[in-house]
């Protein structure tokens, strides 16, 4: 269903039969656009396309967002803006529906344990320094994946074919552990992406952490701010810090220019969302939230706009109010 909606719409221009075009237009108006306009919409400020580790193309993601009654969506691919650049704001589906699309990115930051990601919103996609840095990060992603690949070969005897490795290096998206997970599935080393992470890739990632040339969090924040954007700490739960450690780090990040925190996230429990909301209010941070939707391959239990088991249903965010 997800792909059929976009296939019907985006193949419309290829049809030569005027009657067919008329019927498809009528179907879209009556069954997609009008119900969407009349529906109660939600906000999703954390999504991924196949330009990082998501399943769907940017166009397919937007079509799904309309189908899922998402009124505002941010595309936040990992360490790249190539996906959001593919969106044509003059596309009739976008214009007719009125869906709001926010320019975004999710940057990976160096940290001694856990995972730190910093979201950037409302960035200038034409910013020269930002584009240069994206090119650098893509090169670094290749080196990082090759290092992890060597680690799992050393630890588990896992090897891949030359053609698969060549295709990986020449891919048009930033490489990540998900790419290796997919190869592990293909070669029978794992049954799913999560299985590959649990068996090999989390440990290999930690072992090779010292060799990776990632940005410091202050560099991520500066990059976003200098690109005209708003830096927001993503899913703070993933930092794996106790409360004291978290608050020390958060204060340091605020002093470096951090403006917001992702309170609502698919991985957060209700209690954690309440806690992060209190923290946001205490430190005058903007509030953001999103599903972290990737598609059925990477995070099959997370739905666009509603998260995990409908644990998020965002109707308003101070982040968006700030941007307006």
Backbone bond lengths (Angstrom), bond angles and torsions (degrees), N, CA, C in turn:
res aa  C-N    CA-C-N  psi(-1)  N-CA   C-N-CA  omega(-1)  CA-C   N-CA-C  phi
1 X - - - 1.473 - - 1.528 110.47 -
2 X 1.357 116.19 -41.17 1.457 119.63 -177.15 1.529 110.84 -60.09
3 X 1.313 116.41 -46.64 1.458 120.09 -176.75 1.519 111.22 -78.33
4 X 1.331 118.21 -32.50 1.458 120.15 -177.41 1.521 112.31 -60.92
5 X 1.328 116.66 -38.59 1.462 120.19 179.96 1.519 110.89 -58.78
6 X 1.334 115.79 -48.65 1.453 118.50 -178.36 1.519 111.51 -71.91
7 X 1.335 116.89 -34.28 1.461 119.53 -179.82 1.528 110.36 -64.82
8 X 1.319 116.58 -42.84 1.466 120.27 177.99 1.521 109.90 -59.56
9 X 1.339 114.49 -46.64 1.462 118.71 -174.97 1.522 112.79 -72.41
10 X 1.331 116.15 -49.30 1.453 118.78 -172.43 1.526 113.52 -79.63
11 X 1.320 116.91 -10.76 1.470 119.94 172.36 1.523 111.37 -92.42
12 X 1.306 115.56 -3.95 1.458 121.00 -177.34 1.522 111.70 -58.55
13 X 1.328 115.53 -40.35 1.457 119.32 -176.73 1.537 112.53 -66.33
14 X 1.331 116.11 -19.66 1.455 120.18 -178.14 1.528 112.28 -85.05
15 X 1.307 116.82 -12.26 1.461 120.68 -178.08 1.528 110.62 -77.24
16 X 1.317 115.78 140.62 1.465 120.63 179.29 1.522 111.35 -103.95
17 X 1.305 115.65 -13.32 1.454 120.88 -177.93 1.529 109.29 -82.08
18 X 1.330 116.51 110.65 1.463 120.45 -177.99 1.521 111.90 -59.76
19 X 1.319 116.77 -35.83 1.453 120.95 -179.64 1.526 109.76 -65.71
20 X 1.335 115.53 -41.40 1.462 120.23 178.41 1.522 110.18 -62.21
21 X 1.331 116.61 -45.12 1.461 120.64 179.20 1.524 110.00 -60.09
22 X 1.303 116.41 -43.02 1.460 121.01 -179.71 1.519 111.43 -62.23
23 X 1.328 116.44 -42.73 1.466 120.91 -178.51 1.526 111.25 -67.42
24 X 1.330 116.26 -41.71 1.465 119.51 179.28 1.525 110.40 -66.73
25 X 1.333 116.66 -40.93 1.466 120.37 176.84 1.524 111.06 -60.57
26 X 1.303 114.90 -41.79 1.469 119.92 179.88 1.528 110.02 -64.58
27 X 1.337 115.32 -43.14 1.465 119.90 178.95 1.531 110.24 -59.87
28 X 1.325 116.17 -46.14 1.461 119.88 -178.11 1.519 111.47 -64.55
29 X 1.324 116.34 -41.58 1.462 119.92 -179.90 1.519 111.23 -63.92
30 X 1.311 116.49 -47.23 1.472 121.48 -174.37 1.518 113.84 -77.75
31 X 1.346 117.28 -34.35 1.459 120.53 -171.19 1.531 114.65 -108.43
32 X 1.316 116.46 -16.53 1.462 119.26 -178.71 1.523 111.57 -118.23
33 X 1.328 116.47 -59.00 1.469 120.06 -172.50 1.525 112.80 -68.11
34 X 1.317 117.67 -52.48 1.469 120.06 -177.03 1.523 112.53 -63.68
35 X 1.343 119.22 -47.11 1.469 118.95 176.38 1.527 112.31 -60.13
36 X 1.331 116.23 -36.50 1.461 120.36 179.40 1.525 110.59 -64.41
37 X 1.321 116.69 -45.15 1.463 120.61 -178.58 1.528 111.62 -63.59
38 X 1.321 116.09 -33.17 1.460 120.56 -175.97 1.521 112.72 -87.18
39 X 1.329 117.18 -13.25 1.459 120.90 -173.39 1.523 112.17 -80.76
40 X 1.335 114.68 162.03 1.459 121.80 173.37 1.527 106.92 -82.53
41 X 1.318 116.43 118.81 1.465 119.79 -170.57 1.529 112.49 -99.21
42 X 1.330 113.79 157.06 1.458 120.92 178.44 1.526 109.48 -117.37
43 X 1.316 115.92 172.23 1.466 123.50 -178.39 1.523 108.68 -115.67
44 X 1.325 116.74 138.24 1.458 120.70 174.93 1.529 108.26 -138.11
45 X 1.321 115.77 106.97 1.468 121.35 -173.89 1.531 112.94 -103.12
46 X 1.334 116.76 20.30 1.478 119.38 -179.03 1.529 109.16 -150.12
47 X 1.334 116.41 96.84 1.462 121.30 -179.19 1.526 110.42 -141.84
48 X 1.330 115.16 159.22 1.464 120.70 -177.73 1.526 111.33 -131.72
49 X 1.330 115.18 146.81 1.468 121.78 177.46 1.526 109.22 -112.90
50 X 1.319 115.62 -177.34 1.464 119.99 179.09 1.526 112.79 -76.27
51 X 1.327 117.01 6.93 1.463 119.68 171.70 1.529 110.98 -85.18
52 X 1.343 116.90 -9.92 1.466 119.94 166.18 1.528 106.07 -124.73
53 X 1.318 119.03 -106.95 1.462 119.06 -176.32 1.524 113.03 -120.16
54 X 1.327 117.12 24.07 1.454 120.89 175.96 1.523 111.82 -90.20
55 X 1.317 116.00 169.44 1.471 121.51 -179.15 1.523 113.09 -88.75
56 X 1.329 117.18 -35.82 1.455 121.46 -169.34 1.526 112.64 -95.33
57 X 1.310 114.99 150.86 1.462 120.05 172.03 1.534 107.88 -70.37
58 X 1.328 118.38 162.85 1.470 119.90 177.27 1.530 112.48 -55.11
59 X 1.342 116.51 -40.68 1.460 120.54 -179.54 1.541 111.26 -66.44
60 X 1.324 115.76 -40.76 1.464 119.76 178.54 1.524 111.23 -66.41
61 X 1.325 116.25 -36.52 1.462 120.61 179.05 1.524 110.78 -63.98
62 X 1.328 116.93 -42.81 1.464 120.47 178.99 1.519 110.63 -65.09
63 X 1.328 117.14 -42.19 1.462 120.38 178.12 1.526 110.94 -61.54
64 X 1.334 116.71 -40.74 1.461 120.39 177.88 1.526 110.93 -66.60
65 X 1.337 116.51 -39.05 1.466 120.42 179.02 1.527 110.81 -59.49
66 X 1.321 116.54 -40.91 1.470 120.57 177.96 1.521 109.80 -65.51
67 X 1.319 115.80 -42.13 1.464 120.52 178.51 1.528 111.84 -63.21
68 X 1.350 116.13 -32.41 1.463 121.64 -178.12 1.531 112.39 -91.40
69 X 1.335 116.95 6.70 1.470 122.36 177.93 1.531 112.16 63.94
70 X 1.339 116.00 39.70 1.467 120.91 174.02 1.523 107.58 -89.93
71 X 1.337 116.31 122.25 1.461 120.21 -177.34 1.511 113.69 -87.91
72 X 1.338 116.07 -31.37 1.462 122.06 178.06 1.518 108.40 -134.40
73 X 1.329 116.15 128.50 1.455 120.56 -178.43 1.525 109.72 -133.72
74 X 1.324 115.66 138.59 1.463 121.12 173.40 1.522 107.90 -112.28
75 X 1.323 116.28 130.85 1.464 120.74 173.91 1.518 106.95 -93.85
76 X 1.337 115.84 118.37 1.468 121.49 -171.80 1.530 109.94 -127.65
77 X 1.300 117.04 64.19 1.461 120.66 -179.79 1.523 111.24 -65.32
78 X 1.325 115.42 153.06 1.456 121.43 -179.57 1.528 111.75 -69.30
79 X 1.315 116.11 116.71 1.468 122.85 170.00 1.525 113.99 54.45
80 X 1.331 116.93 30.32 1.468 119.99 177.13 1.524 110.10 -156.71
81 X 1.338 114.64 150.82 1.465 120.31 174.40 1.532 110.50 -116.87
82 X 1.322 116.65 11.70 1.463 120.50 -178.41 1.525 112.47 -63.19
83 X 1.326 116.96 -36.16 1.460 120.44 -179.03 1.515 112.57 -66.97
84 X 1.319 116.76 -51.23 1.460 120.45 -178.28 1.527 110.74 -64.24
85 X 1.324 117.25 -27.53 1.462 120.66 177.69 1.527 112.51 -66.43
86 X 1.324 117.08 -20.66 1.461 120.68 -178.16 1.529 112.68 -78.24
87 X 1.322 116.59 -12.83 1.463 120.21 -177.37 1.520 110.29 -74.64
88 X 1.314 115.37 126.17 1.462 122.44 175.22 1.526 108.40 -96.31
89 X 1.312 116.26 106.34 1.477 120.06 -176.11 1.525 112.18 -66.45
90 X 1.335 116.58 -15.31 1.462 120.17 178.51 1.515 112.57 -92.66
91 X 1.322 117.00 4.08 1.455 121.75 176.79 1.534 108.65 -58.41
92 X 1.322 116.56 134.58 1.470 119.67 -176.01 1.522 112.39 -63.05
93 X 1.334 118.17 -31.80 1.463 120.70 177.66 1.525 110.44 -63.10
94 X 1.323 117.05 -42.02 1.458 121.54 179.45 1.526 110.77 -69.70
95 X 1.319 115.99 -43.45 1.467 120.15 -179.48 1.528 111.13 -66.33
96 X 1.324 116.18 -47.74 1.471 120.43 -176.85 1.531 112.06 -64.54
97 X 1.327 116.49 -38.40 1.465 119.68 -178.14 1.527 111.60 -78.26
98 X 1.339 116.10 -33.44 1.463 119.81 -177.12 1.514 113.22 81.94
99 X 1.328 117.07 11.16 1.467 119.57 179.60 1.526 110.05 -60.45
100 X 1.329 116.00 139.95 1.462 121.73 -179.99 1.529 108.87 -97.72
101 X 1.335 115.55 127.22 1.457 121.07 -177.65 1.528 109.20 -116.26
102 X 1.329 115.76 124.00 1.463 122.00 -176.85 1.525 109.72 -102.73
103 X 1.331 116.29 132.06 1.462 120.52 174.20 1.523 109.16 -69.19
104 X 1.327 116.46 128.33 1.458 118.98 -179.12 1.508 113.60 -147.12
105 X 1.320 114.87 174.11 1.465 122.79 177.17 1.524 107.22 -158.80
106 X 1.327 116.42 155.39 1.464 121.76 173.50 1.526 107.51 -125.89
107 X 1.320 115.42 109.75 1.459 121.43 -177.34 1.523 111.14 -94.91
108 X 1.323 115.86 138.97 1.461 121.30 176.05 1.526 108.63 -89.41
109 X 1.328 115.59 133.98 1.460 120.61 -179.24 1.520 110.48 -118.37
110 X 1.320 115.27 149.07 1.461 121.65 -179.47 1.525 109.72 -69.08
111 X 1.318 115.22 134.81 1.460 120.74 178.09 1.524 108.10 -154.75
112 X 1.343 116.88 149.81 1.470 120.55 -172.92 1.526 113.24 -73.13
113 X 1.327 117.47 -28.42 1.463 121.05 175.76 1.514 108.73 -149.28
114 X 1.325 116.51 164.71 1.453 119.76 -177.81 1.522 111.34 67.60
115 X 1.323 115.18 -158.91 1.462 121.72 -178.71 1.522 109.51 -134.38
116 X 1.328 116.45 133.01 1.458 120.58 174.94 1.522 109.87 -120.04
117 X 1.315 115.08 120.79 1.456 121.72 174.46 1.520 108.52 -122.35
118 X 1.323 115.52 140.47 1.464 120.96 178.59 1.514 108.80 -122.00
119 X 1.309 115.36 121.87 1.460 122.10 179.77 1.519 110.29 -86.16
120 X 1.322 115.57 141.01 1.452 121.06 175.17 1.512 109.74 -121.19
121 X 1.331 116.78 127.07 1.467 121.48 -176.28 1.526 111.96 -117.46
122 X 1.328 113.66 146.35 1.470 121.30 176.20 1.526 111.62 63.12
123 X 1.322 116.38 36.67 1.461 121.54 -179.56 1.527 111.01 -78.55
124 X 1.318 115.31 155.42 1.462 122.16 177.53 1.528 108.22 -86.13
125 X 1.325 116.71 109.05 1.461 121.45 -175.10 1.520 112.84 -67.57
126 X 1.315 117.59 -16.33 1.464 120.62 -179.51 1.527 112.66 -96.42
127 X 1.326 116.69 0.76 1.457 120.39 -178.92 1.533 110.25 -58.42
128 X 1.302 116.33 124.32 1.465 121.54 -173.32 1.526 112.60 -64.19
129 X 1.329 116.47 -44.76 1.463 119.62 -179.09 1.523 111.04 -66.23
130 X 1.332 116.73 -39.16 1.463 121.36 178.47 1.527 110.37 -60.75
131 X 1.313 116.74 -45.47 1.466 120.68 -179.05 1.522 111.87 -65.58
132 X 1.338 116.66 -37.40 1.462 120.07 177.11 1.522 110.17 -65.38
133 X 1.316 116.67 -41.41 1.463 120.79 -179.76 1.533 110.98 -66.47
134 X 1.330 116.97 -34.76 1.461 120.11 178.35 1.526 111.21 -64.34
135 X 1.315 115.82 -38.01 1.465 120.55 177.25 1.529 110.49 -64.59
136 X 1.322 115.89 -41.15 1.464 120.55 178.46 1.530 110.66 -63.95
137 X 1.321 116.23 -42.43 1.461 120.46 -178.31 1.523 111.94 -65.81
138 X 1.334 116.05 -34.25 1.461 119.15 178.11 1.521 110.23 -64.54
139 X 1.321 116.61 -43.23 1.467 120.64 177.38 1.526 110.96 -61.66
140 X 1.328 115.59 -41.76 1.461 119.83 179.88 1.521 111.85 -66.83
141 X 1.337 116.96 -32.12 1.470 120.37 179.50 1.521 110.73 -65.28
142 X 1.319 116.80 -34.48 1.469 120.86 177.33 1.520 109.99 -65.16
143 X 1.333 115.94 -47.51 1.463 120.14 179.64 1.526 111.65 -62.43
144 X 1.329 116.49 -38.53 1.455 121.33 -179.77 1.526 111.39 -64.23
145 X 1.336 115.40 -44.13 1.466 119.52 -179.19 1.525 111.09 -67.74
146 X 1.308 117.66 -38.60 1.464 120.48 177.97 1.529 110.62 -64.33
147 X 1.328 116.21 -35.41 1.466 120.19 177.71 1.528 110.97 -66.80
148 X 1.330 116.72 -43.87 1.470 120.65 178.07 1.525 110.31 -65.94
149 X 1.328 115.71 -38.52 1.462 120.44 178.51 1.534 110.91 -60.06
150 X 1.317 116.02 -41.99 1.461 120.81 178.47 1.522 110.84 -66.01
151 X 1.347 115.94 -35.53 1.463 120.62 -179.74 1.522 111.73 -66.46
152 X 1.338 117.95 -44.06 1.468 119.36 -178.93 1.526 111.01 -73.54
153 X 1.312 116.17 -24.20 1.467 119.28 173.22 1.528 109.73 -67.84
154 X 1.336 115.41 -42.55 1.458 120.76 -178.35 1.534 110.94 -69.55
155 X 1.315 116.33 -41.30 1.469 120.36 -174.78 1.529 113.68 -81.93
156 X 1.344 115.91 -37.21 1.472 118.83 -171.08 1.527 114.10 -124.40
157 X 1.323 117.14 -1.91 1.456 119.75 -178.52 1.515 113.30 72.55
158 X 1.326 117.09 21.46 1.468 121.61 -178.04 1.530 109.86 -82.46
159 X 1.307 115.83 125.01 1.467 121.18 177.45 1.517 110.12 -133.49
160 X 1.321 116.16 153.98 1.463 122.58 178.46 1.527 109.31 -124.13
161 X 1.328 115.23 160.54 1.455 120.28 -179.66 1.520 112.92 -70.76
162 X 1.304 115.49 155.41 1.469 121.71 -178.18 1.522 111.51 -58.12
163 X 1.329 117.75 -44.17 1.466 120.97 -177.85 1.520 112.01 -63.64
164 X 1.329 116.78 -37.21 1.461 120.06 178.51 1.526 111.09 -67.73
165 X 1.317 115.81 -39.65 1.462 119.62 178.74 1.527 110.12 -67.13
166 X 1.320 116.85 -40.66 1.469 120.90 178.98 1.529 110.67 -63.37
167 X 1.341 116.88 -43.79 1.468 120.48 178.52 1.522 110.90 -62.72
168 X 1.316 115.71 -36.95 1.457 120.53 179.38 1.525 110.52 -62.90
169 X 1.297 116.35 -48.75 1.468 121.47 -177.87 1.528 111.26 -64.63
170 X 1.333 116.67 -33.03 1.466 120.65 -177.93 1.528 113.21 -92.76
171 X 1.327 117.28 7.75 1.469 121.11 -178.64 1.522 111.04 -61.60
172 X 1.334 116.55 152.30 1.468 120.56 -177.86 1.524 112.50 -89.05
173 X 1.333 116.47 11.66 1.465 119.41 179.08 1.526 109.60 -126.59
174 X 1.334 115.69 164.21 1.454 119.67 175.63 1.523 110.02 -67.87
175 X 1.311 116.22 134.51 1.455 120.18 -177.19 1.526 111.31 -81.87
176 X 1.329 114.81 148.17 1.452 121.11 177.20 1.514 109.65 -149.59
177 X 1.320 115.86 179.68 1.459 119.88 -178.43 1.519 112.93 -61.96
178 X 1.316 116.58 -25.03 1.465 119.92 178.32 1.527 110.59 -60.27
179 X 1.327 116.75 -36.83 1.466 120.23 178.60 1.525 110.47 -61.86
180 X 1.316 117.32 -41.03 1.461 120.80 177.23 1.523 110.79 -69.82
181 X 1.332 116.26 -35.67 1.468 120.02 178.14 1.532 110.64 -61.59
182 X 1.322 116.41 -41.68 1.459 120.74 178.92 1.528 111.49 -63.49
183 X 1.340 116.14 -37.33 1.463 119.55 176.56 1.522 111.10 -68.96
184 X 1.327 116.22 -36.31 1.469 119.81 176.53 1.524 110.73 -61.14
185 X 1.321 116.16 -38.78 1.470 120.73 177.48 1.524 109.74 -66.74
186 X 1.325 116.17 -45.77 1.465 121.28 -178.73 1.519 111.70 -58.79
187 X 1.325 116.93 -38.74 1.466 121.34 -176.72 1.532 112.92 -91.96
188 X 1.323 116.70 4.38 1.455 120.11 175.38 1.515 115.88 82.02
189 X 1.322 117.21 13.06 1.462 120.33 178.65 1.530 112.11 -82.15
190 X 1.323 116.79 -19.44 1.468 121.48 -178.19 1.521 109.88 -148.66
191 X 1.336 115.03 158.92 1.466 120.41 -178.02 1.525 111.93 -96.32
192 X 1.321 116.98 -22.28 1.463 121.37 -178.36 1.515 108.58 -154.08
193 X 1.321 116.22 170.94 1.465 121.06 177.44 1.523 110.30 -59.92
194 X 1.325 116.41 -46.54 1.467 119.82 -179.73 1.519 111.31 -63.11
195 X 1.334 116.12 -37.95 1.462 121.05 178.15 1.532 110.64 -61.07
196 X 1.339 116.41 -42.78 1.465 121.06 178.77 1.524 111.12 -64.80
197 X 1.321 116.83 -40.06 1.463 120.73 177.34 1.522 110.64 -62.83
198 X 1.339 115.28 -48.18 1.464 120.14 -176.69 1.525 112.19 -64.31
199 X 1.324 116.71 -39.78 1.463 120.93 -175.98 1.530 113.32 -78.43
200 X 1.341 116.24 -40.34 1.456 119.21 -169.84 1.533 115.73 -131.04
201 X 1.324 116.57 -46.36 1.457 119.59 -161.37 1.520 115.19 -79.16
202 X 1.321 118.07 -29.15 1.467 119.36 176.78 1.527 109.51 -66.61
203 X 1.324 115.62 -47.34 1.467 119.94 179.93 1.529 111.17 -64.66
204 X 1.325 116.81 -43.82 1.468 120.51 179.83 1.523 111.13 -63.60
205 X 1.335 115.84 -37.19 1.464 121.58 177.99 1.526 110.17 -62.01
206 X 1.332 116.38 -44.83 1.461 120.53 -179.23 1.528 111.51 -66.92
207 X 1.324 116.39 -38.75 1.461 120.79 -178.41 1.532 111.86 -67.64
208 X 1.322 116.56 -32.01 1.468 120.39 -176.46 1.526 112.83 -98.56
209 X 1.315 116.14 3.04 1.472 121.35 -176.59 1.525 111.87 -53.89
210 X 1.307 115.91 -40.84 1.467 120.94 -175.68 1.530 112.40 -65.89
211 X 1.329 116.76 -23.89 1.468 120.24 -176.70 1.529 113.49 -89.39
212 X 1.340 116.28 -14.30 1.462 119.01 -173.99 1.526 111.42 -81.50
213 X 1.300 115.50 141.15 1.464 121.51 -178.06 1.530 109.06 -100.07
214 X 1.317 115.12 73.39 1.460 120.70 179.87 1.517 110.99 -91.56
215 X 1.316 115.45 162.35 1.457 121.00 177.51 1.525 110.10 -74.47
216 X 1.319 116.24 144.88 1.463 120.80 169.45 1.534 107.51 -72.45
217 X 1.336 117.04 157.14 1.460 118.29 -175.57 1.528 112.00 -63.23
218 X 1.346 116.76 -33.38 1.460 118.31 178.62 1.532 111.26 -67.31
219 X 1.337 117.17 -30.72 1.462 120.98 176.21 1.528 110.34 -68.63
220 X 1.322 116.16 -39.83 1.475 120.31 177.43 1.527 110.58 -61.96
221 X 1.322 115.27 -45.99 1.467 120.57 -179.44 1.521 110.48 -62.71
222 X 1.314 117.13 -45.82 1.474 121.57 179.26 1.524 111.06 -61.26
223 X 1.327 116.47 -42.57 1.460 120.77 -179.31 1.521 111.14 -60.60
224 X 1.319 116.35 -43.20 1.467 121.02 -179.90 1.530 110.81 -67.06
225 X 1.326 116.43 -47.11 1.468 120.60 -178.89 1.529 111.05 -62.98
226 X 1.332 116.06 -43.30 1.473 120.02 -179.57 1.521 112.67 -70.45
227 X 1.331 115.84 -12.76 1.465 120.62 174.94 1.530 111.04 -97.35
228 X 1.333 115.72 12.01 1.454 121.01 177.37 1.507 114.09 81.16
229 X 1.348 117.17 12.35 1.453 120.66 -174.33 1.514 115.07 -102.73
230 X 1.325 114.86 -179.33 1.458 123.08 -179.26 1.523 108.60 -115.41
231 X 1.348 118.82 117.43 1.464 121.61 -179.45 1.529 112.71 -83.34
232 X 1.330 114.85 132.37 1.465 121.76 -176.47 1.532 108.99 -134.09
233 X 1.313 117.13 132.28 1.458 121.07 177.30 1.525 109.41 -72.58
234 X 1.339 115.97 122.20 1.469 120.64 -179.07 1.525 110.98 -83.29
235 X 1.338 115.24 149.54 1.474 124.13 174.89 1.535 113.49 18.00
236 X 1.343 117.38 73.13 1.467 121.27 -175.31 1.523 114.29 -56.42
237 X 1.322 116.64 -19.58 1.468 120.29 177.35 1.525 111.73 -58.35
238 X 1.326 116.42 -31.78 1.467 120.64 -175.19 1.525 112.78 -70.79
239 X 1.339 117.69 -10.10 1.460 120.79 178.26 1.524 111.77 -68.83
240 X 1.340 115.08 -24.61 1.474 121.65 178.84 1.529 111.68 57.70
241 X 1.338 114.73 47.44 1.460 121.23 179.44 1.523 109.47 -115.09
242 X 1.325 116.73 152.88 1.461 118.39 171.74 1.528 108.31 -76.93
243 X 1.319 116.04 173.37 1.472 119.83 -172.93 1.522 112.40 -59.96
244 X 1.328 117.46 -42.54 1.456 120.83 -179.38 1.524 111.19 -64.02
245 X 1.334 116.53 -46.25 1.465 121.33 179.57 1.524 110.95 -62.09
246 X 1.339 114.65 -41.40 1.464 119.63 -178.58 1.519 111.45 -63.09
247 X 1.319 117.19 -45.25 1.463 120.46 -177.02 1.530 111.68 -68.26
248 X 1.319 117.45 -36.13 1.470 120.49 176.18 1.524 109.86 -61.98
249 X 1.341 115.56 -46.44 1.457 120.53 179.88 1.526 111.19 -65.36
250 X 1.326 116.32 -43.79 1.460 120.32 -178.23 1.526 111.61 -60.15
251 X 1.325 117.19 -43.40 1.463 121.09 179.45 1.533 110.83 -62.14
252 X 1.329 115.33 -38.47 1.463 119.45 178.30 1.524 110.15 -66.04
253 X 1.332 116.74 -40.53 1.461 120.91 179.70 1.528 110.93 -66.44
254 X 1.321 116.39 -38.41 1.466 120.76 177.74 1.524 110.31 -62.73
255 X 1.327 115.93 -40.19 1.467 119.87 179.05 1.528 111.28 -65.47
256 X 1.332 116.10 -22.55 1.473 120.57 178.43 1.533 112.38 -90.15
257 X 1.336 116.96 -4.01 1.462 119.78 175.43 1.514 115.93 116.67
258 X 1.347 118.45 5.64 1.465 120.20 177.01 1.520 109.91 -59.36
259 X 1.338 116.97 134.21 1.466 121.09 -175.02 1.521 114.32 -112.57
260 X 1.340 117.50 -16.65 1.455 117.93 -175.18 1.508 113.11 -154.68
261 X 1.326 114.93 175.15 1.459 122.30 -179.80 1.535 108.97 -141.50
262 X 1.312 115.42 141.38 1.461 120.29 178.51 1.529 108.39 -83.74
263 X 1.306 114.83 96.10 1.466 121.36 -177.79 1.523 110.81 -74.74
264 X 1.331 115.69 -46.76 1.459 121.45 -175.37 1.527 110.11 -98.72
265 X 1.320 116.02 118.99 1.470 121.32 -178.11 1.520 108.37 -150.78
266 X 1.316 115.83 150.28 1.465 120.85 -176.72 1.522 113.24 -58.58
267 X 1.336 117.27 -28.68 1.465 120.60 -177.75 1.524 113.27 -85.12
268 X 1.331 117.34 -9.83 1.461 120.54 -176.96 1.527 111.68 -87.48
269 X 1.310 116.02 137.96 1.461 120.57 172.19 1.533 108.69 -77.73
270 X 1.309 116.82 169.16 1.467 120.51 177.60 1.517 110.58 -59.80
271 X 1.333 116.16 -39.14 1.464 120.37 -179.46 1.528 110.44 -65.95
272 X 1.328 116.06 -39.91 1.467 119.85 179.49 1.528 111.32 -68.28
273 X 1.324 116.43 -38.62 1.466 119.83 176.93 1.528 110.12 -62.22
274 X 1.314 116.09 -41.26 1.463 120.35 178.58 1.525 110.35 -63.04
275 X 1.318 116.34 -42.51 1.467 121.22 -179.82 1.528 111.08 -64.07
276 X 1.329 116.97 -47.77 1.464 120.07 -178.26 1.530 111.46 -67.95
277 X 1.328 116.60 -29.09 1.466 120.28 174.98 1.526 110.03 -66.14
278 X 1.321 116.51 -42.15 1.464 120.89 177.53 1.529 110.89 -62.88
279 X 1.325 115.99 -40.94 1.467 120.91 178.49 1.530 110.41 -63.80
280 X 1.332 115.96 -43.82 1.466 120.55 179.86 1.523 110.67 -59.73
281 X 1.325 116.14 -45.10 1.463 120.18 -179.64 1.527 111.51 -67.78
282 X 1.323 116.32 -38.03 1.474 120.47 -178.50 1.520 111.48 -65.00
283 X 1.326 116.89 -37.67 1.459 120.59 -175.80 1.538 113.09 -105.86
284 X 1.342 115.42 16.75 1.472 121.43 176.61 1.531 112.52 54.27
285 X 1.325 115.58 43.20 1.454 121.08 178.28 1.520 110.46 -96.33
286 X 1.327 115.39 145.08 1.457 120.12 175.68 1.524 109.36 -68.26
287 X 1.319 116.05 147.11 1.460 121.86 -176.84 1.519 110.01 -102.51
288 X 1.329 115.43 129.12 1.461 120.43 175.79 1.520 109.27 -130.10
289 X 1.322 115.47 174.42 1.455 119.67 179.36 1.513 111.34 -176.60
290 X 1.319 115.00 154.20 1.459 119.55 179.02 1.505 111.43 -174.20
291 X 1.322 115.12 169.64 1.456 121.00 -174.86 1.520 113.31 -76.45
292 X 1.340 117.19 -28.68 1.470 122.49 -169.40 1.535 108.67 66.10
293 X 1.314 114.72 43.32 1.464 121.23 -176.92 1.523 111.44 -69.75
294 X 1.328 115.41 131.73 1.462 122.21 176.47 1.527 112.27 -120.29
295 X 1.313 117.09 -28.91 1.459 121.06 -174.13 1.520 110.10 120.58
296 X 1.312 116.11 -171.45 1.461 121.13 -172.58 1.525 114.00 -78.95
297 X 1.333 118.05 -17.68 1.464 119.81 -175.79 1.523 112.52 -80.25
298 X 1.336 116.60 -51.11 1.464 121.06 -173.03 1.527 112.50 -85.04
299 X 1.325 116.75 -49.84 1.464 120.98 -178.80 1.531 108.73 -130.56
300 X 1.343 116.88 75.52 1.467 121.10 -173.03 1.524 114.89 -64.36
301 X 1.328 117.14 -18.66 1.464 119.87 -177.74 1.523 112.99 -94.11
302 X 1.330 117.30 7.75 1.470 120.84 -179.33 1.521 110.01 -113.21
303 X 1.317 116.15 126.08 1.462 122.49 -178.43 1.526 110.34 -105.03
304 X 1.306 115.53 145.16 1.458 121.28 177.39 1.524 109.87 -61.56
305 X 1.318 116.04 130.79 1.465 120.83 175.40 1.512 115.85 83.53
306 X 1.345 117.54 -19.99 1.467 119.05 -175.60 1.525 113.92 -128.69
307 X 1.333 117.30 -9.14 1.451 120.21 174.25 1.512 114.75 75.55
308 X 1.326 115.85 -142.77 1.460 122.88 -177.61 1.516 109.92 -100.26
309 X 1.320 115.48 116.93 1.475 120.98 -177.64 1.535 111.60 53.93
310 X 1.340 114.38 40.68 1.473 121.32 178.30 1.533 112.58 57.53
311 X 1.346 116.32 38.25 1.466 117.93 -176.78 1.529 113.61 -83.98
312 X 1.345 116.83 -5.35 1.463 118.30 172.41 1.532 109.47 -131.46
313 X 1.297 114.69 143.96 1.467 121.70 174.55 1.521 105.51 -152.82
314 X 1.331 114.77 84.58 1.460 120.90 -169.89 1.524 110.91 -88.58
315 X 1.323 116.54 125.41 1.461 121.53 -179.28 1.532 112.23 -108.68
316 X 1.335 117.15 -25.57 1.469 119.89 178.90 1.523 109.36 -154.21
317 X 1.330 115.68 152.60 1.465 121.83 179.91 1.522 109.00 -145.49
318 X 1.310 116.32 138.49 1.470 119.70 178.28 1.534 110.19 -65.73
319 X 1.326 117.86 -26.85 1.460 121.03 176.52 1.513 111.15 -58.39
320 X 1.330 116.29 -46.61 1.466 120.60 -179.30 1.523 111.05 -67.73
321 X 1.318 115.98 -37.45 1.458 119.89 177.66 1.538 110.44 -61.52
322 X 1.317 116.28 -38.29 1.458 121.95 177.84 1.526 111.04 -65.04
323 X 1.318 116.27 -40.01 1.439 121.30 -178.24 1.540 112.17 -69.83
324 X 1.295 116.37 -30.32 1.472 120.70 178.83 1.519 110.35 -76.15
